[in-house]
Amino acid sequence: NYLFDATSGWFHQTKSDFDSLHIYFRNINPRINNINHPVFISEFGGYSYKLNDHSFNLTNTYGYRSIESKEDYENALIDLYENQILANKDKLVGCIFTQVSDVEDETNGFVTYDRKVVKVDSPKFKELMRKIKEYIINFINGFLVWNIVQWEWAILIGTPYFLAYRKGIAALLDEW
């Protein structure tokens, strides 16, 4: 069985298996409209931190919030996860950060376009990943999913809809 997301956050569809939301310019405040129709943040984040030596395009940059330093980028992501995602974990079945790696003009990834620089590797960010890992391990219905095809990072929490596991995720978690 596959989960079906009719529009991936663009507008509400009753034919989807969950309420899919894209949230970039406002606080994440999911409303549970129907117990049988869980809330999934299918895109959030989009914070842009560009490293010119590792970018696809030196003239164009796309993101929802421009950040100028690695420290500010990591602090903004930590704040986003702690105060928006983890604070709402009981209302969500999951979330997908946009995005794991920079993609052409979009410089909002954890990793640069050429995959040579990890933009989020401080002890503070690793501690955040440890907290998320601990939450997932302690919550029996939660799994972290790495979607290689779409290069998305998804934290799936608290629902039988998302009992999913990808080989190798334990190694990724241990590395972080």
Secondary structure, DSSP 8 states (H G I E B T S, - for coil): -----SSTTSS--TTSSSEEEEESSS-------BTTB-EEEEEEE-EE---GGG-S-SS--B-SEE--SHHHHHHHHHHHIIIIIGGGTTT-SEEEEE-SB-BTTB--SSB-TTS--BS--SHHHHHHHHHHHHHHHHSTT-EEEEETTTTEEEEE-S-GGG----TTHHHHHHH-
